[in-house]
């Protein structure tokens, strides 16, 4: 469409007054006649013909401002921005006060060419004139703010060296919207095939990304577009438009991987989906927060970012807008909540940037509120469109979509997926992940069980998940804290572990564990006068060198208490152990006192003492050599065994 003289003008053509403030030389009738022919060609949409006529006119009469500006507009619409700018500048150089709007249009051209330093004084000049409307002022001020920001960003570029993911992922077809599992082993992305969007997957090996394969279980003849992969790689939330069970134009759906197969996708339903448009989901690492893009009522602009919280019954709660610091009157899209739970990446047209969609980050403050977004900088952002971004669990690498410019064989703009090293200031909090497997302690068969992570001494559950059919689970954990892990399944004794990440610096090293759950067998199935294998109470803590139970022990002791109450015939022996620091005799006494402290706590909660015994073993039964602080910590432990007699 032919570009108007200003984005708010209703006219199709530009009509300049013959009475210019700086009067040009008289224009010969022949040139005026040529100008009128050009206008007629513009009316019919023949811009090429109009451009040729105007070029001919200007070669004969160079000082014909109306014709030169008209040609500049045609060049702008044809994408010949540098030529358009040259035309504006020539007229402004001769007649700077003739048409103030030309200063704005010249600045637009400068911005298109990334010449933001030049755009700034042009916009300031335009705003100094009185002949402008309020809407023109708003548009010029917005472009001035962008130009000042972009000029500063280009003077101070951030480190950026994008690398293509290679032919295993990228092809002649458009590829975009990557998402990763937390361990980086599985990549899901969208590819346009036969004019519609499908999902493809690739796995990582020592040789790199393997050749992408279509996700045939979920692909249909209808578009499957924006999506997100859960941290454990077993849940895919995605956008589908015009599905038979859809509630609106585009809805969010969910599918789970069971074994090697994906389940039939289910519409997430209300209140997340509406009769409008929901797309571009992002799932938190614990699976309890869903962020997405929507045009639903109640927002601040066009596309806004929203979030829904999973309720205790498993349903998604009423979505809440992320607020005016994140959302703008323009489009704000493609949220990605990093596994640290504190850093949000997204794309926006409304915040100060370099043009079109730019990439931004925002961090939560101590009260959980999102802070003012920060542009990721130049040359990550440019005047052209920057696609959605995801960041690896360790925070060091980012993946995003880059337009290659030319239209590919699909008829769509060629886009590929790239990765780059994210500079430190734009990285999230350091995060690692724990991978584990839950098994039956006797049969070694995998179990599905509930997995919870807390900070010792706090009741709030940080993360809650369930091991898969093969017993495996994966959870993401911010580095810098100590965590309590609990695994439980009906019919089994709970499993607990404690791990300290406060001094961990290697976020790529996963914490790996095996949770063997002991079945609660009937008394008659066990020989008389025997005991079960010991169950470590890793989240029972004592004051240093003392038998004083610390408050952080309460949650673990309450779990043991619930186990005893649910199994009234169960009898247990509490065992205390120490490392080899100090005198052997003193360690023996301390281990007995600590075991007794646990027994006394349970008795005080109403457990009959006939069901409770205790014993100290001192340093006599280490489970690891006492040759390091970590091993000595494991030897300092409290356990219980089930007694059968």
C-alpha positions as CSV (number, residue, x, y, z in Angstrom):
1,X,0.0,0.0,0.0
2,X,1.3,3.5,-0.8
3,X,2.8,5.2,2.2
4,X,0.8,8.2,3.5
5,X,2.6,11.4,4.2
6,X,2.1,10.7,7.9
7,X,0.6,7.7,9.5
8,X,-2.5,9.6,10.8
9,X,-3.3,11.5,7.5
10,X,-6.4,10.2,5.7
11,X,-5.3,11.5,2.3
12,X,-4.1,9.1,-0.4
13,X,-1.9,11.8,-2.0
14,X,0.3,14.6,-0.8
15,X,-0.9,18.1,-1.9
16,X,1.6,20.8,-1.3
17,X,0.7,24.5,-1.2
18,X,2.2,26.5,-4.1
19,X,3.0,29.1,-1.6
20,X,6.0,27.6,0.2
21,X,7.5,29.6,3.0
22,X,10.8,29.4,1.2
23,X,9.5,30.0,-2.3
24,X,11.2,27.9,-5.0
25,X,11.9,29.1,-8.5
26,X,8.8,29.1,-10.8
27,X,8.1,25.6,-12.1
28,X,7.7,25.3,-15.9
29,X,4.2,24.2,-17.1
30,X,5.7,21.0,-18.7
31,X,7.1,19.9,-15.3
32,X,3.8,20.6,-13.6
33,X,2.0,18.6,-16.2
34,X,4.4,15.7,-15.6
35,X,3.8,15.9,-11.9
36,X,0.1,15.6,-12.5
37,X,0.6,12.5,-14.6
38,X,2.6,11.0,-11.7
39,X,-0.2,11.7,-9.3
40,X,-2.6,10.0,-11.7
41,X,-0.4,6.9,-11.8
42,X,-0.2,6.8,-8.1
43,X,-4.0,6.8,-7.9
44,X,-4.1,3.7,-10.0
45,X,-1.4,2.0,-7.9
46,X,1.3,2.1,-10.6
47,X,4.2,3.4,-8.4
48,X,6.9,2.3,-10.9
49,X,5.3,4.5,-13.6
50,X,5.0,7.4,-11.2
51,X,8.6,7.1,-10.1
52,X,9.8,7.2,-13.7
53,X,7.8,10.3,-14.5
54,X,9.0,12.1,-11.3
55,X,12.6,11.2,-12.0
56,X,12.3,12.6,-15.5
57,X,10.7,15.8,-14.1
58,X,13.4,16.3,-11.6
59,X,16.2,15.8,-14.1
60,X,14.7,18.8,-16.0
61,X,13.7,20.8,-12.9
62,X,15.9,19.8,-9.9
63,X,14.4,22.5,-7.7
64,X,10.8,21.2,-7.6
65,X,10.2,20.2,-3.9
66,X,6.7,18.8,-4.4
67,X,8.0,16.3,-7.0
68,X,11.1,15.4,-5.0
69,X,9.1,14.7,-1.8
70,X,6.5,12.7,-3.8
71,X,9.3,10.6,-5.2
72,X,10.8,10.1,-1.7
73,X,7.5,8.7,-0.5
74,X,7.4,6.3,-3.4
75,X,11.0,5.2,-2.7
76,X,10.1,4.6,1.0
77,X,7.1,2.4,0.1
78,X,9.4,0.4,-2.3
79,X,11.9,-0.2,0.5
80,X,14.5,2.1,-1.1
81,X,14.9,3.8,2.3
82,X,18.3,5.4,1.6
83,X,17.0,7.1,-1.6
84,X,13.9,8.3,0.3
85,X,16.1,9.8,3.0
86,X,18.3,11.5,0.4
87,X,15.2,13.1,-1.1
88,X,13.9,14.3,2.3
89,X,17.3,15.7,3.2
90,X,17.7,17.6,-0.1
91,X,14.3,19.4,0.4
92,X,14.9,20.1,4.1
93,X,18.3,21.5,3.2
94,X,16.7,24.0,0.9
95,X,13.4,24.7,2.7
96,X,13.8,23.7,6.4
97,X,10.5,25.3,7.5
98,X,8.3,24.6,4.5
99,X,6.7,21.3,5.7
100,X,7.6,20.4,9.3
101,X,6.3,16.9,8.9
102,X,9.2,16.1,6.6
103,X,11.6,16.2,9.7
104,X,9.5,13.4,11.2
105,X,9.5,11.4,8.0
106,X,13.2,11.9,7.5
107,X,13.7,10.6,11.1
108,X,11.6,7.6,10.3
109,X,13.9,6.8,7.4
110,X,17.0,7.2,9.5
111,X,15.5,4.8,12.1
112,X,14.9,2.3,9.3
113,X,18.5,2.5,8.3
114,X,19.7,2.3,12.0
115,X,21.0,5.8,11.8
116,X,19.5,6.7,15.2
117,X,22.1,9.4,16.0
118,X,20.9,11.4,13.0
119,X,17.2,10.7,13.8
120,X,17.4,12.4,17.2
121,X,18.0,16.1,16.0
122,X,15.5,15.6,13.2
123,X,12.8,14.7,15.7
124,X,13.8,17.5,18.1
125,X,13.5,19.9,15.1
126,X,10.0,18.6,14.3
127,X,8.8,19.0,17.9
128,X,10.0,22.6,17.9
129,X,7.4,23.6,15.3
130,X,3.8,24.6,16.2
131,X,2.2,23.1,13.2
132,X,1.5,19.6,14.6
133,X,-1.3,17.6,16.1
134,X,-1.3,15.9,19.5
135,X,-1.2,12.5,17.8
136,X,1.8,13.6,15.7
137,X,3.5,14.8,18.9
138,X,2.9,11.4,20.6
139,X,4.3,9.5,17.6
140,X,7.3,11.7,17.4
141,X,8.1,11.6,21.1
142,X,7.8,7.8,21.0
143,X,10.3,7.6,18.1
144,X,12.6,10.1,19.8
145,X,12.6,7.9,22.9
146,X,13.4,4.9,20.8
147,X,16.1,6.7,18.8
148,X,17.9,8.0,21.9
149,X,17.8,4.5,23.4
150,X,18.9,2.8,20.2
151,X,21.7,5.3,19.6
152,X,23.1,4.7,23.1
153,X,22.7,0.9,22.6
154,X,24.6,0.9,19.4
155,X,27.4,3.0,20.9
156,X,27.7,0.3,23.7
157,X,27.2,-3.1,22.0
158,X,26.9,-6.2,24.1
159,X,28.9,-9.4,23.4
160,X,27.0,-11.4,20.8
161,X,28.2,-14.2,18.4
162,X,25.2,-16.2,17.2
163,X,25.8,-19.7,15.8
164,X,23.3,-21.7,13.8
165,X,22.2,-25.0,15.2
166,X,23.2,-26.5,11.9
167,X,21.5,-28.7,9.2
168,X,20.2,-31.2,11.7
169,X,17.8,-28.5,12.9
170,X,17.6,-25.8,10.2
171,X,16.5,-26.4,6.6
172,X,15.3,-24.4,3.7
173,X,11.9,-24.3,5.5
174,X,11.2,-21.9,8.3
175,X,12.2,-23.1,11.8
176,X,11.4,-21.2,14.9
177,X,10.2,-21.2,18.5
178,X,12.7,-23.6,20.2
179,X,12.1,-25.1,23.6
180,X,14.5,-27.2,25.7
181,X,14.3,-29.7,28.5
182,X,16.2,-28.6,31.7
183,X,19.0,-31.0,31.1
184,X,19.4,-29.8,27.5
185,X,18.9,-33.3,26.0
186,X,15.6,-32.6,24.1
187,X,14.8,-29.8,21.7
188,X,11.3,-29.2,20.4
189,X,10.7,-26.6,17.7
190,X,8.2,-25.5,15.0
191,X,8.7,-26.0,11.3
192,X,6.5,-24.9,8.4
193,X,5.7,-27.8,6.2
194,X,3.4,-27.6,3.2
195,X,2.2,-24.3,4.4
196,X,1.3,-25.3,7.9
197,X,3.1,-25.5,11.3
198,X,4.3,-28.9,12.7
199,X,6.4,-29.9,15.7
200,X,9.9,-31.4,15.3
201,X,12.2,-32.9,18.0
202,X,15.9,-33.5,18.2
203,X,18.0,-35.1,20.9
204,X,21.5,-34.1,22.0
205,X,24.5,-36.5,21.9
206,X,28.2,-36.2,22.0
207,X,28.1,-35.6,18.2
208,X,25.7,-32.7,18.6
209,X,22.1,-32.4,17.7
210,X,20.6,-35.4,15.9
211,X,18.6,-35.0,12.7
212,X,15.2,-33.6,13.6
213,X,12.2,-35.8,13.5
214,X,8.5,-34.9,13.2
215,X,6.4,-35.3,16.3
216,X,3.9,-37.4,14.4
217,X,1.6,-38.1,17.4
218,X,0.8,-34.4,17.8
219,X,1.1,-33.1,14.3
220,X,-2.1,-32.7,12.3
221,X,-3.2,-30.9,9.1
222,X,-4.0,-27.9,11.3
223,X,-1.3,-25.6,12.6
224,X,0.5,-26.7,15.8
225,X,2.4,-23.6,16.7
226,X,3.9,-21.9,19.8
227,X,4.7,-24.3,22.6
228,X,6.8,-25.0,25.7
229,X,8.5,-28.1,27.0
230,X,8.4,-28.8,30.7
231,X,11.7,-29.0,32.6
232,X,11.6,-32.8,32.7
233,X,10.8,-33.0,29.0
234,X,7.6,-34.9,29.6
235,X,4.9,-32.3,29.2
236,X,4.3,-30.2,26.1
237,X,1.9,-27.2,26.3
238,X,1.2,-25.8,22.9
239,X,-1.1,-23.6,20.8
240,X,-3.6,-25.0,18.3
241,X,-6.0,-23.0,16.2
242,X,-9.4,-24.1,15.0
243,X,-9.3,-27.5,16.6
244,X,-12.8,-29.1,16.7
245,X,-12.9,-28.8,20.5
246,X,-11.5,-25.2,20.6
247,X,-13.0,-22.5,22.6
248,X,-11.7,-19.6,20.6
249,X,-9.6,-18.9,17.5
250,X,-6.5,-20.3,19.2
251,X,-6.3,-22.3,22.5
252,X,-3.7,-23.9,24.7
253,X,-3.5,-27.7,24.8
254,X,-1.4,-30.1,26.9
255,X,0.1,-33.5,26.1
256,X,2.2,-35.8,28.3
257,X,4.9,-38.2,27.3
258,X,4.3,-41.7,28.7
259,X,7.2,-43.9,27.9
260,X,8.2,-42.9,24.4
261,X,4.7,-41.9,23.3
262,X,2.8,-38.6,23.7
263,X,-0.8,-38.7,24.9
264,X,-3.8,-37.3,23.0
265,X,-3.7,-33.5,23.6
266,X,-6.3,-32.0,25.9
267,X,-7.7,-28.5,25.8
268,X,-6.6,-26.8,29.0
269,X,-10.1,-25.2,29.1
270,X,-11.5,-22.3,31.0
271,X,-10.5,-20.0,32.7
272,X,-7.2,-20.1,30.7
273,X,-8.8,-20.5,27.3
274,X,-11.5,-18.1,26.2
275,X,-13.4,-17.4,23.0
276,X,-10.5,-15.1,22.1
277,X,-6.8,-15.8,21.4
278,X,-4.4,-17.6,23.7
279,X,-0.9,-18.6,22.6
280,X,2.8,-18.8,23.3
281,X,2.8,-20.7,26.7
282,X,5.7,-21.0,29.2
283,X,5.6,-23.5,32.0
284,X,7.6,-22.9,35.2
285,X,10.1,-25.6,36.2
286,X,7.9,-27.0,38.9
287,X,4.9,-27.0,36.5
288,X,2.8,-24.8,38.7
289,X,2.9,-21.5,36.8
290,X,1.7,-21.1,33.3
291,X,2.5,-17.9,31.5
292,X,1.0,-17.1,28.1
293,X,0.1,-14.4,25.5
294,X,-3.5,-13.4,25.1
295,X,-5.7,-10.6,23.6
296,X,-8.4,-11.2,26.3
297,X,-10.1,-8.2,27.9
298,X,-8.5,-6.5,30.9
299,X,-5.1,-6.0,29.3
300,X,-3.0,-2.9,28.6
301,X,-2.7,-3.2,24.9
302,X,-2.9,-5.6,22.0
303,X,-1.2,-8.9,23.0
304,X,-0.5,-9.0,26.8
305,X,1.4,-11.4,29.0
306,X,-0.8,-13.3,31.6
307,X,-0.2,-16.0,34.2
308,X,-2.2,-18.8,35.8
309,X,-1.4,-20.7,39.0
310,X,-2.1,-24.4,39.3
311,X,-4.5,-25.0,42.2
312,X,-4.2,-27.8,44.8
313,X,-6.9,-29.7,42.9
314,X,-4.7,-29.6,39.8
315,X,-6.9,-27.1,37.9
316,X,-5.5,-23.8,36.6
317,X,-6.6,-20.7,38.4
318,X,-8.0,-17.5,36.9
319,X,-5.3,-15.8,34.8
320,X,-3.8,-12.6,36.1
321,X,-2.2,-9.9,33.9
322,X,1.5,-9.4,34.6
323,X,0.9,-5.6,35.0
324,X,1.8,-2.3,33.4
325,X,5.5,-2.6,34.0
326,X,5.6,-5.6,31.7
327,X,2.7,-5.0,29.3
328,X,2.4,-1.9,27.1
329,X,-0.2,-0.5,24.7
330,X,1.7,-2.4,21.9
331,X,2.3,-6.1,21.5
332,X,4.0,-8.0,24.4
333,X,4.5,-11.6,23.6
334,X,6.4,-14.9,23.9
335,X,7.2,-15.2,27.6
336,X,9.9,-17.6,28.8
337,X,10.1,-18.1,32.6
338,X,13.6,-19.4,33.4
339,X,13.9,-22.4,35.7
340,X,15.3,-20.0,38.4
341,X,11.7,-18.8,38.7
342,X,12.9,-15.3,39.0
343,X,13.9,-14.2,35.5
344,X,11.4,-13.6,32.7
345,X,12.4,-13.1,29.0
346,X,9.9,-11.9,26.4
347,X,9.6,-9.9,23.2
348,X,7.8,-6.5,22.9
349,X,7.1,-3.7,20.5
350,X,6.2,-1.3,23.3
351,X,9.3,-0.9,25.4
352,X,12.2,1.3,24.3
353,X,14.1,-0.7,21.6
354,X,15.7,-0.7,18.2
355,X,12.6,-1.3,16.2
356,X,9.9,-3.9,15.6
357,X,10.1,-6.7,18.3
358,X,13.0,-6.6,20.7
359,X,13.9,-9.0,23.4
360,X,13.8,-8.0,27.1
361,X,14.2,-9.5,30.6
362,X,12.6,-8.7,33.9
363,X,13.4,-10.0,37.4
364,X,11.3,-10.5,40.4
365,X,12.1,-8.5,43.5
366,X,12.0,-9.8,47.1
367,X,8.2,-9.3,47.2
368,X,7.7,-11.4,44.0
369,X,6.9,-8.4,41.8
370,X,8.2,-8.0,38.3
371,X,10.6,-5.1,37.8
372,X,11.1,-2.7,34.9
373,X,12.1,-4.7,31.8
374,X,15.7,-4.3,30.4
375,X,16.4,-4.5,26.7
376,X,18.9,-7.2,26.0
377,X,20.9,-4.7,23.9
378,X,22.5,-4.3,20.5
379,X,23.3,-6.4,18.4
380,X,21.1,-9.1,20.0
381,X,18.3,-6.6,19.1
382,X,18.2,-4.8,15.8
383,X,15.7,-2.7,13.9
384,X,14.2,-5.9,12.4
385,X,12.1,-8.6,14.1
386,X,13.8,-10.6,16.9
387,X,12.0,-13.9,17.6
388,X,11.2,-15.7,20.9
389,X,14.1,-16.6,23.2
390,X,14.7,-19.4,25.6
391,X,17.7,-19.7,28.0
392,X,19.5,-22.9,29.1
393,X,19.2,-24.0,32.7
394,X,22.8,-23.0,33.5
395,X,21.9,-19.5,32.1
396,X,25.0,-19.4,29.8
397,X,23.4,-20.1,26.4
398,X,20.3,-18.6,24.7
399,X,18.4,-19.9,21.7
400,X,16.3,-17.7,19.5
401,X,14.9,-17.3,16.0
402,X,16.6,-15.2,13.4
403,X,15.1,-14.0,10.2
404,X,17.3,-14.7,7.2
405,X,15.5,-12.1,5.1
406,X,14.6,-13.8,1.8
407,X,11.4,-15.8,1.3
408,X,12.2,-19.5,1.4
409,X,10.7,-22.3,-0.6
410,X,7.7,-22.5,1.7
411,X,6.6,-19.0,0.6
412,X,7.3,-17.8,4.2
413,X,10.3,-15.6,5.3
414,X,13.3,-17.8,5.9
415,X,14.0,-18.2,9.6
416,X,16.5,-20.4,11.4
417,X,17.2,-21.3,15.0
418,X,20.5,-19.9,16.5
419,X,22.3,-20.1,19.8
420,X,24.7,-17.7,21.5
421,X,26.5,-17.2,24.7
422,X,24.5,-14.9,26.9
423,X,26.6,-12.1,28.5
424,X,26.7,-12.3,32.3
425,X,24.4,-9.2,33.1
426,X,21.6,-10.8,31.1
427,X,21.8,-14.3,32.7
428,X,19.3,-15.7,35.2
429,X,20.2,-16.9,38.7
430,X,22.5,-19.9,38.7
431,X,20.4,-23.1,38.5
432,X,21.2,-26.8,38.5
433,X,18.9,-29.8,38.3
434,X,18.5,-33.0,40.2
435,X,17.8,-36.2,38.3
436,X,16.6,-39.3,40.1
437,X,14.9,-42.6,40.0
438,X,12.4,-44.0,42.4
439,X,12.4,-47.8,42.9
440,X,11.0,-50.5,45.1
441,X,13.8,-51.3,47.6
442,X,13.3,-55.0,47.3
443,X,12.4,-55.7,43.7
444,X,14.3,-52.7,42.2
445,X,11.2,-52.0,40.0
446,X,10.6,-48.4,39.1
447,X,7.8,-46.6,40.9
448,X,5.6,-43.6,40.3
449,X,5.8,-41.5,43.5
450,X,5.3,-37.9,44.8
451,X,8.4,-35.8,44.9
452,X,8.7,-32.6,46.9
453,X,11.5,-30.2,47.6
454,X,11.6,-27.7,50.5
455,X,14.1,-25.5,52.2
456,X,14.7,-27.1,55.7
457,X,12.7,-25.4,58.4
458,X,10.1,-24.0,56.0
459,X,6.7,-25.4,55.5
460,X,6.3,-24.1,51.9
461,X,6.9,-26.7,49.2
462,X,9.2,-25.1,46.6
463,X,8.6,-27.8,43.9
464,X,6.2,-30.7,43.6
465,X,6.3,-33.3,40.9
466,X,5.8,-37.0,40.3
467,X,8.2,-39.6,39.0
468,X,7.3,-41.0,35.6
469,X,6.3,-44.6,34.8
470,X,9.9,-45.5,34.5
471,X,10.5,-44.0,38.0
472,X,12.6,-41.0,36.8
473,X,12.1,-37.4,37.8
474,X,13.9,-34.1,37.2
475,X,13.7,-30.9,39.2
476,X,15.4,-27.6,38.8
477,X,17.1,-26.0,41.8
478,X,18.6,-22.5,42.2
479,X,22.2,-22.7,43.4
480,X,23.1,-21.2,46.7
481,X,20.7,-23.0,49.1
482,X,20.3,-26.2,51.0
483,X,17.4,-28.4,50.1
484,X,15.3,-31.1,51.7
485,X,13.9,-33.7,49.3
486,X,11.0,-36.0,50.1
487,X,9.7,-39.0,48.1
488,X,6.6,-40.9,49.1
489,X,4.1,-43.4,47.8
490,X,1.2,-45.1,49.5
491,X,2.2,-48.4,50.8
492,X,5.9,-47.5,51.2
493,X,8.1,-45.8,53.8
494,X,9.0,-42.3,52.7
495,X,12.5,-41.4,51.5
496,X,14.3,-38.2,52.5
497,X,17.5,-36.6,51.3
498,X,19.3,-33.4,52.1
499,X,21.7,-31.7,49.7
500,X,23.7,-28.5,50.0
501,X,24.1,-26.4,46.9
502,X,25.2,-23.3,48.8
503,X,28.8,-23.7,47.7
504,X,28.2,-25.3,44.3
505,X,29.7,-23.4,41.4
506,X,29.2,-26.0,38.6
507,X,25.6,-25.5,37.5
508,X,26.1,-28.1,34.7
509,X,26.7,-31.0,37.2
510,X,23.3,-32.6,37.9
511,X,22.7,-33.9,41.4
512,X,21.9,-37.6,40.8
513,X,20.2,-39.9,43.3
514,X,18.3,-43.1,43.7
515,X,15.3,-43.2,46.0
516,X,14.7,-46.8,47.1
517,X,11.3,-47.0,48.9
518,X,10.8,-49.8,51.4
519,X,7.4,-51.4,51.2
520,X,5.2,-51.5,54.3
521,X,5.0,-55.3,54.4
522,X,2.6,-57.2,56.7
523,X,4.1,-58.6,59.9
524,X,3.7,-62.2,58.9
525,X,5.8,-61.8,55.8
526,X,9.0,-61.1,57.8
527,X,11.0,-63.4,60.0
528,X,10.7,-63.0,63.7
529,X,13.3,-60.8,65.5
530,X,14.4,-59.1,62.3
531,X,14.6,-55.5,61.2
532,X,14.1,-53.7,57.9
533,X,16.9,-51.9,56.1
534,X,17.6,-48.5,57.7
535,X,15.7,-45.5,56.5
536,X,17.8,-42.3,56.8
537,X,16.2,-39.2,58.3
538,X,18.4,-36.8,56.3
539,X,16.4,-33.8,57.3
540,X,16.7,-34.2,61.0
541,X,19.3,-31.7,62.3
542,X,21.0,-31.1,65.7
543,X,22.9,-28.3,67.2
544,X,26.7,-28.8,66.7
545,X,28.1,-31.3,69.2
546,X,24.7,-31.5,70.9
547,X,21.5,-33.6,71.0
548,X,19.3,-30.5,70.7
549,X,16.9,-30.9,67.8
550,X,16.9,-27.8,65.5
551,X,13.6,-26.3,64.3
552,X,14.4,-27.4,60.7
553,X,13.9,-31.0,61.8
554,X,10.1,-30.6,62.5
555,X,8.9,-31.3,58.9
556,X,10.9,-34.6,58.8
557,X,9.8,-35.7,62.2
558,X,6.2,-34.9,61.4
559,X,6.5,-37.2,58.3
560,X,7.7,-40.0,60.6
561,X,4.9,-39.3,63.0
562,X,2.3,-39.5,60.2
563,X,3.8,-42.8,59.1
564,X,3.5,-44.2,62.6
565,X,-0.1,-43.0,63.0
566,X,-1.1,-44.5,59.7
567,X,0.5,-47.8,60.7
568,X,-0.5,-48.4,64.3
569,X,1.2,-51.8,64.4
570,X,4.6,-50.5,63.3
571,X,7.4,-50.6,65.8
572,X,10.7,-48.8,65.1
573,X,14.2,-48.4,66.4
574,X,15.8,-45.0,66.1
575,X,19.6,-45.2,65.4
576,X,22.1,-42.5,65.9
577,X,25.5,-42.3,64.1
578,X,28.5,-39.9,64.2
579,X,31.7,-39.3,62.2
580,X,35.1,-40.1,63.7
581,X,36.0,-36.5,64.8
582,X,36.5,-36.5,68.6
583,X,36.9,-39.2,71.2
584,X,35.2,-42.5,70.3
585,X,33.5,-42.7,73.8
586,X,32.1,-39.2,73.4
587,X,30.8,-40.0,70.0
588,X,29.0,-43.1,71.3
589,X,27.3,-41.0,74.0
590,X,26.3,-38.3,71.5
591,X,24.8,-40.8,69.1
592,X,22.7,-42.3,71.9
593,X,21.5,-38.9,73.1
594,X,20.5,-37.9,69.6
595,X,18.6,-41.1,68.9
596,X,16.8,-40.7,72.3
597,X,15.9,-37.1,71.4
598,X,14.0,-38.3,68.4
599,X,12.3,-41.0,70.4
600,X,11.3,-38.4,73.0
601,X,9.9,-36.1,70.3
602,X,7.7,-38.9,69.0
603,X,6.6,-39.9,72.5
604,X,5.6,-36.3,73.3
605,X,3.4,-36.4,70.2
606,X,1.5,-39.3,71.5
607,X,3.3,-42.4,70.1
608,X,3.3,-45.2,72.7
609,X,6.9,-45.8,73.9
610,X,6.3,-49.5,73.6
611,X,6.6,-49.0,69.8
612,X,9.8,-47.0,70.1
613,X,13.3,-48.0,70.9
614,X,16.6,-46.2,70.3
615,X,20.3,-47.0,70.0
616,X,23.5,-45.2,69.4
617,X,26.3,-46.6,67.3
618,X,28.8,-43.8,67.6
619,X,31.4,-43.9,64.8
620,X,31.3,-47.6,64.4
621,X,29.1,-47.9,61.3
622,X,30.3,-45.4,58.7
623,X,28.6,-45.5,55.3
624,X,31.5,-43.6,53.7
625,X,35.2,-43.1,54.5
626,X,35.8,-40.3,57.0
627,X,38.2,-38.6,54.6
628,X,36.3,-35.5,53.6
629,X,33.8,-33.0,55.0
630,X,31.1,-34.3,52.7
631,X,31.6,-37.9,53.7
632,X,31.8,-37.1,57.4
633,X,28.5,-35.3,57.0
634,X,26.9,-38.4,55.5
635,X,28.2,-40.5,58.4
636,X,26.6,-38.1,60.9
637,X,23.0,-39.4,60.5
638,X,19.9,-40.4,62.2
639,X,18.0,-43.5,60.9
640,X,15.2,-45.8,61.8
641,X,14.5,-49.4,61.2
642,X,11.2,-51.3,61.4
643,X,11.2,-54.1,63.9
644,X,9.4,-57.4,63.3
645,X,8.7,-59.7,66.3
